[in-house]
Amino acid sequence: MARSIFKAKTFKVNRAATSAPSPDASAYCRDLGNWPHSWMGLEKDIPPGEELVACLRPFIEHLASSSLSPKTIRRHVDNLWTLGGEIIRDLNYIPSRRKVAANKLLRDAVHTDGGPLIYNGSEEEQRSFDSTCRRLHRFLGQPQH
C-alpha cells in the first residue's frame, strides 16, 4: 500500500490588508454565495440554504466589524459554514422542517450552551463550534435582530 504525503498550500499574508478589521463580510468569506451549493444534498436544499446565508450575513458583518483578530473571525466563519451544513442535513432527516423559516431553524439550532453536535467532529472542533454558536445566539438575541 503506497502512502501519499500531502503538502499544505502556502501563501503570503498581506499584513496591511489583515491588520485592520473590515466591516465587509466578503473579506472573510469570499465564497458565501456558494455555501448553499456546498451544503446541498438534494436540489431542494438550495432555497433554504440561500435563506440561511441571508440570515448569517449580518452576523458575519458584525464579526468583521468587531475587534476580533482576522484568524478568530475566519474560525467563526468556518464554524458558521459547518452550522449551515448541519441545519441542511437535519432538513433531509426531518422533511417537515423544510416548511420552517430559515431564521427559526437558525434560532432553534443555537443555544446559550452551544449548537448541535457536529457530524464526525472532534472534541476540539465541537468546542470551537459551540463557542461560535453561543456568540451567534447572543447576537440573535439582541433587539435589532
Secondary structure, DSSP 8 states (H G I E B T S, - for coil): --------------HHHHHS--S-GGGT-TTGGGHHHHH-SSGGGHHHHHHHHHHHHHHHHHHHTSSS-HHHHHHHHHHHHHHHHHHHHHHHH-GGGGGS-HHHHHHHH-BTTB----TT--HHHHHHHHHHHHHHHHHHTSTT-
